[in-house]
Amino acid sequence: MTGPDLDPEQYPPIDPREPVPDDAGVLLPGAPDELPEAPAEPTPDDGGNAGGVREPA
């Protein structure tokens, strides 16, 4: 299986030898500065496993 043909203007190739930038905005220019809080996952105490991960047997 091969990856899709990406436009090199929009998705330039990544050089693994290049250092990681300190500012994430360089990698994701459209991303907000602060991310919203992650939603709380239901727990067994919240009335069962509604959408959560089942407890091991």
mmCIF entry with sequence, helices, sheets and N, C-alpha, C, O atoms, coordinates in Angstrom:
data_MODEL
# 
_entry.id   MODEL 
# 
_entity.id                         1 
_entity.type                       polymer 
_entity.pdbx_number_of_molecules   1 
# 
_entity_poly.entity_id                      1 
_entity_poly.type                           'polypeptide(L)' 
_entity_poly.nstd_linkage                   no 
_entity_poly.nstd_monomer                   no 
_entity_poly.pdbx_seq_one_letter_code       MTGPDLDPEQYPPIDPREPVPDDAGVLLPGAPDELPEAPAEPTPDDGGNAGGVREPA 
_entity_poly.pdbx_seq_one_letter_code_can   MTGPDLDPEQYPPIDPREPVPDDAGVLLPGAPDELPEAPAEPTPDDGGNAGGVREPA 
_entity_poly.pdbx_strand_id                 A 
# 
loop_
_entity_poly_seq.entity_id 
_entity_poly_seq.num 
_entity_poly_seq.mon_id 
_entity_poly_seq.hetero 
1 1  MET n 
1 2  THR n 
1 3  GLY n 
1 4  PRO n 
1 5  ASP n 
1 6  LEU n 
1 7  ASP n 
1 8  PRO n 
1 9  GLU n 
1 10 GLN n 
1 11 TYR n 
1 12 PRO n 
1 13 PRO n 
1 14 ILE n 
1 15 ASP n 
1 16 PRO n 
1 17 ARG n 
1 18 GLU n 
1 19 PRO n 
1 20 VAL n 
1 21 PRO n 
1 22 ASP n 
1 23 ASP n 
1 24 ALA n 
1 25 GLY n 
1 26 VAL n 
1 27 LEU n 
1 28 LEU n 
1 29 PRO n 
1 30 GLY n 
1 31 ALA n 
1 32 PRO n 
1 33 ASP n 
1 34 GLU n 
1 35 LEU n 
1 36 PRO n 
1 37 GLU n 
1 38 ALA n 
1 39 PRO n 
1 40 ALA n 
1 41 GLU n 
1 42 PRO n 
1 43 THR n 
1 44 PRO n 
1 45 ASP n 
1 46 ASP n 
1 47 GLY n 
1 48 GLY n 
1 49 ASN n 
1 50 ALA n 
1 51 GLY n 
1 52 GLY n 
1 53 VAL n 
1 54 ARG n 
1 55 GLU n 
1 56 PRO n 
1 57 ALA n 
# 
_struct_asym.id          A 
_struct_asym.entity_id   1 
# 
loop_
_struct_conf.conf_type_id 
_struct_conf.id 
_struct_conf.pdbx_PDB_helix_id 
_struct_conf.beg_label_comp_id 
_struct_conf.beg_label_asym_id 
_struct_conf.beg_label_seq_id 
_struct_conf.pdbx_beg_PDB_ins_code 
_struct_conf.end_label_comp_id 
_struct_conf.end_label_asym_id 
_struct_conf.end_label_seq_id 
_struct_conf.pdbx_end_PDB_ins_code 
_struct_conf.beg_auth_comp_id 
_struct_conf.beg_auth_asym_id 
_struct_conf.beg_auth_seq_id 
_struct_conf.end_auth_comp_id 
_struct_conf.end_auth_asym_id 
_struct_conf.end_auth_seq_id 
_struct_conf.pdbx_PDB_helix_class 
_struct_conf.details 
_struct_conf.pdbx_PDB_helix_length 
HELX_P HELX_P1 AA1 ALA A 24 ? VAL A 26 ? ALA A 24 VAL A 26 5 ? 3 
HELX_P HELX_P2 AA2 PRO A 44 ? ASP A 46 ? PRO A 44 ASP A 46 5 ? 3 
# 
_struct_conf_type.id          HELX_P 
_struct_conf_type.criteria    ? 
_struct_conf_type.reference   ? 
# 
loop_
_atom_site.group_PDB 
_atom_site.id 
_atom_site.type_symbol 
_atom_site.label_atom_id 
_atom_site.label_alt_id 
_atom_site.label_comp_id 
_atom_site.label_asym_id 
_atom_site.label_entity_id 
_atom_site.label_seq_id 
_atom_site.pdbx_PDB_ins_code 
_atom_site.Cartn_x 
_atom_site.Cartn_y 
_atom_site.Cartn_z 
_atom_site.occupancy 
_atom_site.B_iso_or_equiv 
_atom_site.pdbx_formal_charge 
_atom_site.auth_seq_id 
_atom_site.auth_comp_id 
_atom_site.auth_asym_id 
_atom_site.auth_atom_id 
_atom_site.pdbx_PDB_model_num 
ATOM 1   N N  . MET A 1 1  ? 0.847   -1.167  0.000  1.00 0.00 ? 1  MET A N  1 
ATOM 2   C CA . MET A 1 1  ? 0.000   0.000   0.000  1.00 0.00 ? 1  MET A CA 1 
ATOM 3   C C  . MET A 1 1  ? 0.902   1.242   0.000  1.00 0.00 ? 1  MET A C  1 
ATOM 4   O O  . MET A 1 1  ? 1.899   1.295   0.720  1.00 0.00 ? 1  MET A O  1 
ATOM 5   N N  . THR A 1 2  ? 0.548   2.214   -0.796 1.00 0.00 ? 2  THR A N  1 
ATOM 6   C CA . THR A 1 2  ? 1.329   3.443   -0.860 1.00 0.00 ? 2  THR A CA 1 
ATOM 7   C C  . THR A 1 2  ? 0.482   4.601   -0.365 1.00 0.00 ? 2  THR A C  1 
ATOM 8   O O  . THR A 1 2  ? -0.747  4.531   -0.361 1.00 0.00 ? 2  THR A O  1 
ATOM 9   N N  . GLY A 1 3  ? 1.146   5.655   0.047  1.00 0.00 ? 3  GLY A N  1 
ATOM 10  C CA . GLY A 1 3  ? 0.449   6.853   0.507  1.00 0.00 ? 3  GLY A CA 1 
ATOM 11  C C  . GLY A 1 3  ? -0.080  7.653   -0.668 1.00 0.00 ? 3  GLY A C  1 
ATOM 12  O O  . GLY A 1 3  ? 0.321   7.426   -1.809 1.00 0.00 ? 3  GLY A O  1 
ATOM 13  N N  . PRO A 1 4  ? -0.978  8.586   -0.396 1.00 0.00 ? 4  PRO A N  1 
ATOM 14  C CA . PRO A 1 4  ? -1.510  9.417   -1.473 1.00 0.00 ? 4  PRO A CA 1 
ATOM 15  C C  . PRO A 1 4  ? -0.438  10.380  -1.989 1.00 0.00 ? 4  PRO A C  1 
ATOM 16  O O  . PRO A 1 4  ? 0.507   10.722  -1.277 1.00 0.00 ? 4  PRO A O  1 
ATOM 17  N N  . ASP A 1 5  ? -0.605  10.804  -3.230 1.00 0.00 ? 5  ASP A N  1 
ATOM 18  C CA . ASP A 1 5  ? 0.312   11.791  -3.794 1.00 0.00 ? 5  ASP A CA 1 
ATOM 19  C C  . ASP A 1 5  ? -0.040  13.150  -3.223 1.00 0.00 ? 5  ASP A C  1 
ATOM 20  O O  . ASP A 1 5  ? -1.079  13.716  -3.563 1.00 0.00 ? 5  ASP A O  1 
ATOM 21  N N  . LEU A 1 6  ? 0.814   13.680  -2.356 1.00 0.00 ? 6  LEU A N  1 
ATOM 22  C CA . LEU A 1 6  ? 0.570   14.959  -1.708 1.00 0.00 ? 6  LEU A CA 1 
ATOM 23  C C  . LEU A 1 6  ? 1.259   16.076  -2.471 1.00 0.00 ? 6  LEU A C  1 
ATOM 24  O O  . LEU A 1 6  ? 2.322   15.877  -3.059 1.00 0.00 ? 6  LEU A O  1 
ATOM 25  N N  . ASP A 1 7  ? 0.652   17.242  -2.457 1.00 0.00 ? 7  ASP A N  1 
ATOM 26  C CA . ASP A 1 7  ? 1.218   18.414  -3.104 1.00 0.00 ? 7  ASP A CA 1 
ATOM 27  C C  . ASP A 1 7  ? 2.443   18.867  -2.297 1.00 0.00 ? 7  ASP A C  1 
ATOM 28  O O  . ASP A 1 7  ? 2.294   19.229  -1.130 1.00 0.00 ? 7  ASP A O  1 
ATOM 29  N N  . PRO A 1 8  ? 3.650   18.857  -2.884 1.00 0.00 ? 8  PRO A N  1 
ATOM 30  C CA . PRO A 1 8  ? 4.840   19.243  -2.117 1.00 0.00 ? 8  PRO A CA 1 
ATOM 31  C C  . PRO A 1 8  ? 4.840   20.709  -1.699 1.00 0.00 ? 8  PRO A C  1 
ATOM 32  O O  . PRO A 1 8  ? 5.571   21.079  -0.780 1.00 0.00 ? 8  PRO A O  1 
ATOM 33  N N  . GLU A 1 9  ? 4.039   21.555  -2.350 1.00 0.00 ? 9  GLU A N  1 
ATOM 34  C CA . GLU A 1 9  ? 3.934   22.954  -1.932 1.00 0.00 ? 9  GLU A CA 1 
ATOM 35  C C  . GLU A 1 9  ? 3.200   23.052  -0.599 1.00 0.00 ? 9  GLU A C  1 
ATOM 36  O O  . GLU A 1 9  ? 3.578   23.837  0.270  1.00 0.00 ? 9  GLU A O  1 
ATOM 37  N N  . GLN A 1 10 ? 2.146   22.247  -0.445 1.00 0.00 ? 10 GLN A N  1 
ATOM 38  C CA . GLN A 1 10 ? 1.342   22.285  0.778  1.00 0.00 ? 10 GLN A CA 1 
ATOM 39  C C  . GLN A 1 10 ? 1.925   21.375  1.860  1.00 0.00 ? 10 GLN A C  1 
ATOM 40  O O  . GLN A 1 10 ? 1.863   21.703  3.045  1.00 0.00 ? 10 GLN A O  1 
ATOM 41  N N  . TYR A 1 11 ? 2.487   20.238  1.461  1.00 0.00 ? 11 TYR A N  1 
ATOM 42  C CA . TYR A 1 11 ? 3.056   19.269  2.400  1.00 0.00 ? 11 TYR A CA 1 
ATOM 43  C C  . TYR A 1 11 ? 4.508   18.995  2.010  1.00 0.00 ? 11 TYR A C  1 
ATOM 44  O O  . TYR A 1 11 ? 4.789   18.010  1.326  1.00 0.00 ? 11 TYR A O  1 
ATOM 45  N N  . PRO A 1 12 ? 5.434   19.860  2.440  1.00 0.00 ? 12 PRO A N  1 
ATOM 46  C CA . PRO A 1 12 ? 6.836   19.628  2.071  1.00 0.00 ? 12 PRO A CA 1 
ATOM 47  C C  . PRO A 1 12 ? 7.368   18.364  2.744  1.00 0.00 ? 12 PRO A C  1 
ATOM 48  O O  . PRO A 1 12 ? 6.883   17.972  3.805  1.00 0.00 ? 12 PRO A O  1 
ATOM 49  N N  . PRO A 1 13 ? 8.364   17.729  2.127  1.00 0.00 ? 13 PRO A N  1 
ATOM 50  C CA . PRO A 1 13 ? 8.917   16.520  2.747  1.00 0.00 ? 13 PRO A CA 1 
ATOM 51  C C  . PRO A 1 13 ? 9.559   16.828  4.097  1.00 0.00 ? 13 PRO A C  1 
ATOM 52  O O  . PRO A 1 13 ? 10.076  17.924  4.317  1.00 0.00 ? 13 PRO A O  1 
ATOM 53  N N  . ILE A 1 14 ? 9.519   15.856  4.988  1.00 0.00 ? 14 ILE A N  1 
ATOM 54  C CA . ILE A 1 14 ? 10.062  16.015  6.336  1.00 0.00 ? 14 ILE A CA 1 
ATOM 55  C C  . ILE A 1 14 ? 11.458  15.398  6.384  1.00 0.00 ? 14 ILE A C  1 
ATOM 56  O O  . ILE A 1 14 ? 11.662  14.260  5.962  1.00 0.00 ? 14 ILE A O  1 
ATOM 57  N N  . ASP A 1 15 ? 12.403  16.156  6.899  1.00 0.00 ? 15 ASP A N  1 
ATOM 58  C CA . ASP A 1 15 ? 13.774  15.659  7.058  1.00 0.00 ? 15 ASP A CA 1 
ATOM 59  C C  . ASP A 1 15 ? 13.936  15.213  8.512  1.00 0.00 ? 15 ASP A C  1 
ATOM 60  O O  . ASP A 1 15 ? 13.905  16.057  9.408  1.00 0.00 ? 15 ASP A O  1 
ATOM 61  N N  . PRO A 1 16 ? 14.108  13.918  8.774  1.00 0.00 ? 16 PRO A N  1 
ATOM 62  C CA . PRO A 1 16 ? 14.212  13.438  10.159 1.00 0.00 ? 16 PRO A CA 1 
ATOM 63  C C  . PRO A 1 16 ? 15.462  13.934  10.877 1.00 0.00 ? 16 PRO A C  1 
ATOM 64  O O  . PRO A 1 16 ? 15.529  13.864  12.105 1.00 0.00 ? 16 PRO A O  1 
ATOM 65  N N  . ARG A 1 17 ? 16.447  14.430  10.144 1.00 0.00 ? 17 ARG A N  1 
ATOM 66  C CA . ARG A 1 17 ? 17.663  14.937  10.790 1.00 0.00 ? 17 ARG A CA 1 
ATOM 67  C C  . ARG A 1 17 ? 17.494  16.369  11.279 1.00 0.00 ? 17 ARG A C  1 
ATOM 68  O O  . ARG A 1 17 ? 18.325  16.869  12.036 1.00 0.00 ? 17 ARG A O  1 
ATOM 69  N N  . GLU A 1 18 ? 16.429  17.028  10.853 1.00 0.00 ? 18 GLU A N  1 
ATOM 70  C CA . GLU A 1 18 ? 16.192  18.418  11.237 1.00 0.00 ? 18 GLU A CA 1 
ATOM 71  C C  . GLU A 1 18 ? 15.673  18.481  12.683 1.00 0.00 ? 18 GLU A C  1 
ATOM 72  O O  . GLU A 1 18 ? 14.846  17.652  13.063 1.00 0.00 ? 18 GLU A O  1 
ATOM 73  N N  . PRO A 1 19 ? 16.131  19.433  13.489 1.00 0.00 ? 19 PRO A N  1 
ATOM 74  C CA . PRO A 1 19 ? 15.656  19.508  14.880 1.00 0.00 ? 19 PRO A CA 1 
ATOM 75  C C  . PRO A 1 19 ? 14.179  19.908  14.947 1.00 0.00 ? 19 PRO A C  1 
ATOM 76  O O  . PRO A 1 19 ? 13.659  20.579  14.056 1.00 0.00 ? 19 PRO A O  1 
ATOM 77  N N  . VAL A 1 20 ? 13.531  19.484  16.011 1.00 0.00 ? 20 VAL A N  1 
ATOM 78  C CA . VAL A 1 20 ? 12.124  19.808  16.220 1.00 0.00 ? 20 VAL A CA 1 
ATOM 79  C C  . VAL A 1 20 ? 12.009  21.265  16.664 1.00 0.00 ? 20 VAL A C  1 
ATOM 80  O O  . VAL A 1 20 ? 12.746  21.689  17.554 1.00 0.00 ? 20 VAL A O  1 
ATOM 81  N N  . PRO A 1 21 ? 11.095  22.049  16.060 1.00 0.00 ? 21 PRO A N  1 
ATOM 82  C CA . PRO A 1 21 ? 10.972  23.447  16.472 1.00 0.00 ? 21 PRO A CA 1 
ATOM 83  C C  . PRO A 1 21 ? 10.379  23.567  17.878 1.00 0.00 ? 21 PRO A C  1 
ATOM 84  O O  . PRO A 1 21 ? 9.588   22.724  18.302 1.00 0.00 ? 21 PRO A O  1 
ATOM 85  N N  . ASP A 1 22 ? 10.772  24.622  18.593 1.00 0.00 ? 22 ASP A N  1 
ATOM 86  C CA . ASP A 1 22 ? 10.239  24.858  19.931 1.00 0.00 ? 22 ASP A CA 1 
ATOM 87  C C  . ASP A 1 22 ? 8.792   25.334  19.877 1.00 0.00 ? 22 ASP A C  1 
ATOM 88  O O  . ASP A 1 22 ? 8.019   25.076  20.800 1.00 0.00 ? 22 ASP A O  1 
ATOM 89  N N  . ASP A 1 23 ? 8.423   26.022  18.807 1.00 0.00 ? 23 ASP A N  1 
ATOM 90  C CA . ASP A 1 23 ? 7.080   26.577  18.664 1.00 0.00 ? 23 ASP A CA 1 
ATOM 91  C C  . ASP A 1 23 ? 6.241   25.645  17.795 1.00 0.00 ? 23 ASP A C  1 
ATOM 92  O O  . ASP A 1 23 ? 6.564   25.436  16.625 1.00 0.00 ? 23 ASP A O  1 
ATOM 93  N N  . ALA A 1 24 ? 5.172   25.085  18.351 1.00 0.00 ? 24 ALA A N  1 
ATOM 94  C CA . ALA A 1 24 ? 4.311   24.179  17.590 1.00 0.00 ? 24 ALA A CA 1 
ATOM 95  C C  . ALA A 1 24 ? 3.572   24.904  16.473 1.00 0.00 ? 24 ALA A C  1 
ATOM 96  O O  . ALA A 1 24 ? 3.105   24.261  15.534 1.00 0.00 ? 24 ALA A O  1 
ATOM 97  N N  . GLY A 1 25 ? 3.455   26.236  16.553 1.00 0.00 ? 25 GLY A N  1 
ATOM 98  C CA . GLY A 1 25 ? 2.792   27.003  15.508 1.00 0.00 ? 25 GLY A CA 1 
ATOM 99  C C  . GLY A 1 25 ? 3.494   26.898  14.172 1.00 0.00 ? 25 GLY A C  1 
ATOM 100 O O  . GLY A 1 25 ? 2.882   27.130  13.129 1.00 0.00 ? 25 GLY A O  1 
ATOM 101 N N  . VAL A 1 26 ? 4.774   26.550  14.188 1.00 0.00 ? 26 VAL A N  1 
ATOM 102 C CA . VAL A 1 26 ? 5.513   26.349  12.936 1.00 0.00 ? 26 VAL A CA 1 
ATOM 103 C C  . VAL A 1 26 ? 4.980   25.112  12.224 1.00 0.00 ? 26 VAL A C  1 
ATOM 104 O O  . VAL A 1 26 ? 4.860   25.097  10.999 1.00 0.00 ? 26 VAL A O  1 
ATOM 105 N N  . LEU A 1 27 ? 4.661   24.071  12.998 1.00 0.00 ? 27 LEU A N  1 
ATOM 106 C CA . LEU A 1 27 ? 4.162   22.833  12.416 1.00 0.00 ? 27 LEU A CA 1 
ATOM 107 C C  . LEU A 1 27 ? 2.675   22.912  12.079 1.00 0.00 ? 27 LEU A C  1 
ATOM 108 O O  . LEU A 1 27 ? 2.240   22.355  11.071 1.00 0.00 ? 27 LEU A O  1 
ATOM 109 N N  . LEU A 1 28 ? 1.899   23.588  12.901 1.00 0.00 ? 28 LEU A N  1 
ATOM 110 C CA . LEU A 1 28 ? 0.458   23.715  12.692 1.00 0.00 ? 28 LEU A CA 1 
ATOM 111 C C  . LEU A 1 28 ? 0.071   25.191  12.732 1.00 0.00 ? 28 LEU A C  1 
ATOM 112 O O  . LEU A 1 28 ? -0.399  25.677  13.761 1.00 0.00 ? 28 LEU A O  1 
ATOM 113 N N  . PRO A 1 29 ? 0.261   25.909  11.627 1.00 0.00 ? 29 PRO A N  1 
ATOM 114 C CA . PRO A 1 29 ? 0.018   27.359  11.665 1.00 0.00 ? 29 PRO A CA 1 
ATOM 115 C C  . PRO A 1 29 ? -1.434  27.738  11.941 1.00 0.00 ? 29 PRO A C  1 
ATOM 116 O O  . PRO A 1 29 ? -1.674  28.842  12.431 1.00 0.00 ? 29 PRO A O  1 
ATOM 117 N N  . GLY A 1 30 ? -2.408  26.888  11.654 1.00 0.00 ? 30 GLY A N  1 
ATOM 118 C CA . GLY A 1 30 ? -3.807  27.230  11.883 1.00 0.00 ? 30 GLY A CA 1 
ATOM 119 C C  . GLY A 1 30 ? -4.329  26.824  13.249 1.00 0.00 ? 30 GLY A C  1 
ATOM 120 O O  . GLY A 1 30 ? -5.488  27.091  13.566 1.00 0.00 ? 30 GLY A O  1 
ATOM 121 N N  . ALA A 1 31 ? -3.499  26.183  14.068 1.00 0.00 ? 31 ALA A N  1 
ATOM 122 C CA . ALA A 1 31 ? -3.945  25.693  15.376 1.00 0.00 ? 31 ALA A CA 1 
ATOM 123 C C  . ALA A 1 31 ? -4.037  26.843  16.379 1.00 0.00 ? 31 ALA A C  1 
ATOM 124 O O  . ALA A 1 31 ? -3.249  27.787  16.311 1.00 0.00 ? 31 ALA A O  1 
ATOM 125 N N  . PRO A 1 32 ? -4.994  26.771  17.312 1.00 0.00 ? 32 PRO A N  1 
ATOM 126 C CA . PRO A 1 32 ? -5.081  27.805  18.344 1.00 0.00 ? 32 PRO A CA 1 
ATOM 127 C C  . PRO A 1 32 ? -3.898  27.711  19.304 1.00 0.00 ? 32 PRO A C  1 
ATOM 128 O O  . PRO A 1 32 ? -3.271  26.659  19.437 1.00 0.00 ? 32 PRO A O  1 
ATOM 129 N N  . ASP A 1 33 ? -3.604  28.830  19.971 1.00 0.00 ? 33 ASP A N  1 
ATOM 130 C CA . ASP A 1 33 ? -2.493  28.846  20.922 1.00 0.00 ? 33 ASP A CA 1 
ATOM 131 C C  . ASP A 1 33 ? -2.761  27.944  22.120 1.00 0.00 ? 33 ASP A C  1 
ATOM 132 O O  . ASP A 1 33 ? -1.859  27.258  22.601 1.00 0.00 ? 33 ASP A O  1 
ATOM 133 N N  . GLU A 1 34 ? -4.006  27.946  22.604 1.00 0.00 ? 34 GLU A N  1 
ATOM 134 C CA . GLU A 1 34 ? -4.374  27.096  23.740 1.00 0.00 ? 34 GLU A CA 1 
ATOM 135 C C  . GLU A 1 34 ? -5.437  26.112  23.297 1.00 0.00 ? 34 GLU A C  1 
ATOM 136 O O  . GLU A 1 34 ? -6.430  26.492  22.676 1.00 0.00 ? 34 GLU A O  1 
ATOM 137 N N  . LEU A 1 35 ? -5.225  24.844  23.620 1.00 0.00 ? 35 LEU A N  1 
ATOM 138 C CA . LEU A 1 35 ? -6.193  23.822  23.262 1.00 0.00 ? 35 LEU A CA 1 
ATOM 139 C C  . LEU A 1 35 ? -7.288  23.742  24.320 1.00 0.00 ? 35 LEU A C  1 
ATOM 140 O O  . LEU A 1 35 ? -7.030  24.008  25.494 1.00 0.00 ? 35 LEU A O  1 
ATOM 141 N N  . PRO A 1 36 ? -8.518  23.375  23.920 1.00 0.00 ? 36 PRO A N  1 
ATOM 142 C CA . PRO A 1 36 ? -9.578  23.209  24.909 1.00 0.00 ? 36 PRO A CA 1 
ATOM 143 C C  . PRO A 1 36 ? -9.308  21.981  25.778 1.00 0.00 ? 36 PRO A C  1 
ATOM 144 O O  . PRO A 1 36 ? -8.552  21.088  25.395 1.00 0.00 ? 36 PRO A O  1 
ATOM 145 N N  . GLU A 1 37 ? -9.932  21.953  26.940 1.00 0.00 ? 37 GLU A N  1 
ATOM 146 C CA . GLU A 1 37 ? -9.745  20.806  27.833 1.00 0.00 ? 37 GLU A CA 1 
ATOM 147 C C  . GLU A 1 37 ? -10.340 19.555  27.211 1.00 0.00 ? 37 GLU A C  1 
ATOM 148 O O  . GLU A 1 37 ? -11.346 19.613  26.504 1.00 0.00 ? 37 GLU A O  1 
ATOM 149 N N  . ALA A 1 38 ? -9.706  18.427  27.483 1.00 0.00 ? 38 ALA A N  1 
ATOM 150 C CA . ALA A 1 38 ? -10.203 17.154  26.973 1.00 0.00 ? 38 ALA A CA 1 
ATOM 151 C C  . ALA A 1 38 ? -11.504 16.795  27.697 1.00 0.00 ? 38 ALA A C  1 
ATOM 152 O O  . ALA A 1 38 ? -11.644 17.072  28.888 1.00 0.00 ? 38 ALA A O  1 
ATOM 153 N N  . PRO A 1 39 ? -12.458 16.178  26.985 1.00 0.00 ? 39 PRO A N  1 
ATOM 154 C CA . PRO A 1 39 ? -13.703 15.792  27.657 1.00 0.00 ? 39 PRO A CA 1 
ATOM 155 C C  . PRO A 1 39 ? -13.441 14.679  28.670 1.00 0.00 ? 39 PRO A C  1 
ATOM 156 O O  . PRO A 1 39 ? -12.548 13.852  28.486 1.00 0.00 ? 39 PRO A O  1 
ATOM 157 N N  . ALA A 1 40 ? -14.226 14.675  29.728 1.00 0.00 ? 40 ALA A N  1 
ATOM 158 C CA . ALA A 1 40 ? -14.085 13.653  30.768 1.00 0.00 ? 40 ALA A CA 1 
ATOM 159 C C  . ALA A 1 40 ? -14.656 12.344  30.260 1.00 0.00 ? 40 ALA A C  1 
ATOM 160 O O  . ALA A 1 40 ? -15.756 12.311  29.709 1.00 0.00 ? 40 ALA A O  1 
ATOM 161 N N  . GLU A 1 41 ? -13.908 11.265  30.446 1.00 0.00 ? 41 GLU A N  1 
ATOM 162 C CA . GLU A 1 41 ? -14.398 9.959   30.034 1.00 0.00 ? 41 GLU A CA 1 
ATOM 163 C C  . GLU A 1 41 ? -15.275 9.374   31.137 1.00 0.00 ? 41 GLU A C  1 
ATOM 164 O O  . GLU A 1 41 ? -14.988 9.546   32.322 1.00 0.00 ? 41 GLU A O  1 
ATOM 165 N N  . PRO A 1 42 ? -16.353 8.676   30.742 1.00 0.00 ? 42 PRO A N  1 
ATOM 166 C CA . PRO A 1 42 ? -17.207 8.074   31.769 1.00 0.00 ? 42 PRO A CA 1 
ATOM 167 C C  . PRO A 1 42 ? -16.463 6.970   32.511 1.00 0.00 ? 42 PRO A C  1 
ATOM 168 O O  . PRO A 1 42 ? -15.640 6.258   31.936 1.00 0.00 ? 42 PRO A O  1 
ATOM 169 N N  . THR A 1 43 ? -16.762 6.846   33.775 1.00 0.00 ? 43 THR A N  1 
ATOM 170 C CA . THR A 1 43 ? -16.162 5.799   34.595 1.00 0.00 ? 43 THR A CA 1 
ATOM 171 C C  . THR A 1 43 ? -17.274 4.870   35.074 1.00 0.00 ? 43 THR A C  1 
ATOM 172 O O  . THR A 1 43 ? -18.452 5.208   34.955 1.00 0.00 ? 43 THR A O  1 
ATOM 173 N N  . PRO A 1 44 ? -16.915 3.700   35.615 1.00 0.00 ? 44 PRO A N  1 
ATOM 174 C CA . PRO A 1 44 ? -17.956 2.800   36.127 1.00 0.00 ? 44 PRO A CA 1 
ATOM 175 C C  . PRO A 1 44 ? -18.815 3.468   37.202 1.00 0.00 ? 44 PRO A C  1 
ATOM 176 O O  . PRO A 1 44 ? -19.970 3.079   37.377 1.00 0.00 ? 44 PRO A O  1 
ATOM 177 N N  . ASP A 1 45 ? -18.290 4.458   37.924 1.00 0.00 ? 45 ASP A N  1 
ATOM 178 C CA . ASP A 1 45 ? -19.063 5.137   38.960 1.00 0.00 ? 45 ASP A CA 1 
ATOM 179 C C  . ASP A 1 45 ? -20.102 6.089   38.359 1.00 0.00 ? 45 ASP A C  1 
ATOM 180 O O  . ASP A 1 45 ? -21.007 6.536   39.064 1.00 0.00 ? 45 ASP A O  1 
ATOM 181 N N  . ASP A 1 46 ? -19.980 6.403   37.055 1.00 0.00 ? 46 ASP A N  1 
ATOM 182 C CA . ASP A 1 46 ? -20.905 7.322   36.402 1.00 0.00 ? 46 ASP A CA 1 
ATOM 183 C C  . ASP A 1 46 ? -22.149 6.622   35.862 1.00 0.00 ? 46 ASP A C  1 
ATOM 184 O O  . ASP A 1 46 ? -22.856 7.186   35.027 1.00 0.00 ? 46 ASP A O  1 
ATOM 185 N N  . GLY A 1 47 ? -22.424 5.414   36.320 1.00 0.00 ? 47 GLY A N  1 
ATOM 186 C CA . GLY A 1 47 ? -23.624 4.723   35.879 1.00 0.00 ? 47 GLY A CA 1 
ATOM 187 C C  . GLY A 1 47 ? -23.358 3.687   34.808 1.00 0.00 ? 47 GLY A C  1 
ATOM 188 O O  . GLY A 1 47 ? -24.178 3.496   33.910 1.00 0.00 ? 47 GLY A O  1 
ATOM 189 N N  . GLY A 1 48 ? -22.244 3.031   34.892 1.00 0.00 ? 48 GLY A N  1 
ATOM 190 C CA . GLY A 1 48 ? -21.990 1.959   33.931 1.00 0.00 ? 48 GLY A CA 1 
ATOM 191 C C  . GLY A 1 48 ? -20.880 2.304   32.960 1.00 0.00 ? 48 GLY A C  1 
ATOM 192 O O  . GLY A 1 48 ? -20.111 3.243   33.164 1.00 0.00 ? 48 GLY A O  1 
ATOM 193 N N  . ASN A 1 49 ? -20.821 1.533   31.919 1.00 0.00 ? 49 ASN A N  1 
ATOM 194 C CA . ASN A 1 49 ? -19.771 1.698   30.917 1.00 0.00 ? 49 ASN A CA 1 
ATOM 195 C C  . ASN A 1 49 ? -20.324 2.369   29.673 1.00 0.00 ? 49 ASN A C  1 
ATOM 196 O O  . ASN A 1 49 ? -20.034 1.919   28.564 1.00 0.00 ? 49 ASN A O  1 
ATOM 197 N N  . ALA A 1 50 ? -21.081 3.392   29.811 1.00 0.00 ? 50 ALA A N  1 
ATOM 198 C CA . ALA A 1 50 ? -21.678 4.066   28.665 1.00 0.00 ? 50 ALA A CA 1 
ATOM 199 C C  . ALA A 1 50 ? -20.597 4.714   27.803 1.00 0.00 ? 50 ALA A C  1 
ATOM 200 O O  . ALA A 1 50 ? -20.204 5.856   28.044 1.00 0.00 ? 50 ALA A O  1 
ATOM 201 N N  . GLY A 1 51 ? -20.122 3.986   26.809 1.00 0.00 ? 51 GLY A N  1 
ATOM 202 C CA . GLY A 1 51 ? -19.117 4.524   25.914 1.00 0.00 ? 51 GLY A CA 1 
ATOM 203 C C  . GLY A 1 51 ? -17.701 4.432   26.430 1.00 0.00 ? 51 GLY A C  1 
ATOM 204 O O  . GLY A 1 51 ? -16.771 4.807   25.716 1.00 0.00 ? 51 GLY A O  1 
ATOM 205 N N  . GLY A 1 52 ? -17.502 3.957   27.621 1.00 0.00 ? 52 GLY A N  1 
ATOM 206 C CA . GLY A 1 52 ? -16.154 3.873   28.182 1.00 0.00 ? 52 GLY A CA 1 
ATOM 207 C C  . GLY A 1 52 ? -15.510 2.531   27.891 1.00 0.00 ? 52 GLY A C  1 
ATOM 208 O O  . GLY A 1 52 ? -16.084 1.686   27.205 1.00 0.00 ? 52 GLY A O  1 
ATOM 209 N N  . VAL A 1 53 ? -14.340 2.351   28.408 1.00 0.00 ? 53 VAL A N  1 
ATOM 210 C CA . VAL A 1 53 ? -13.628 1.092   28.241 1.00 0.00 ? 53 VAL A CA 1 
ATOM 211 C C  . VAL A 1 53 ? -14.115 0.106   29.294 1.00 0.00 ? 53 VAL A C  1 
ATOM 212 O O  . VAL A 1 53 ? -14.253 0.455   30.466 1.00 0.00 ? 53 VAL A O  1 
ATOM 213 N N  . ARG A 1 54 ? -14.375 -1.127  28.869 1.00 0.00 ? 54 ARG A N  1 
ATOM 214 C CA . ARG A 1 54 ? -14.861 -2.126  29.821 1.00 0.00 ? 54 ARG A CA 1 
ATOM 215 C C  . ARG A 1 54 ? -13.788 -2.505  30.806 1.00 0.00 ? 54 ARG A C  1 
ATOM 216 O O  . ARG A 1 54 ? -12.598 -2.491  30.494 1.00 0.00 ? 54 ARG A O  1 
ATOM 217 N N  . GLU A 1 55 ? -14.225 -2.846  32.003 1.00 0.00 ? 55 GLU A N  1 
ATOM 218 C CA . GLU A 1 55 ? -13.318 -3.308  33.038 1.00 0.00 ? 55 GLU A CA 1 
ATOM 219 C C  . GLU A 1 55 ? -12.821 -4.706  32.670 1.00 0.00 ? 55 GLU A C  1 
ATOM 220 O O  . GLU A 1 55 ? -13.586 -5.491  32.109 1.00 0.00 ? 55 GLU A O  1 
ATOM 221 N N  . PRO A 1 56 ? -11.555 -5.043  32.973 1.00 0.00 ? 56 PRO A N  1 
ATOM 222 C CA . PRO A 1 56 ? -11.084 -6.396  32.670 1.00 0.00 ? 56 PRO A CA 1 
ATOM 223 C C  . PRO A 1 56 ? -11.826 -7.427  33.501 1.00 0.00 ? 56 PRO A C  1 
ATOM 224 O O  . PRO A 1 56 ? -12.255 -7.159  34.623 1.00 0.00 ? 56 PRO A O  1 
ATOM 225 N N  . ALA A 1 57 ? -11.966 -8.607  32.926 1.00 0.00 ? 57 ALA A N  1 
ATOM 226 C CA . ALA A 1 57 ? -12.715 -9.687  33.594 1.00 0.00 ? 57 ALA A CA 1 
ATOM 227 C C  . ALA A 1 57 ? -11.922 -10.257 34.742 1.00 0.00 ? 57 ALA A C  1 
ATOM 228 O O  . ALA A 1 57 ? -12.390 -11.172 35.420 1.00 0.00 ? 57 ALA A O  1 
# 
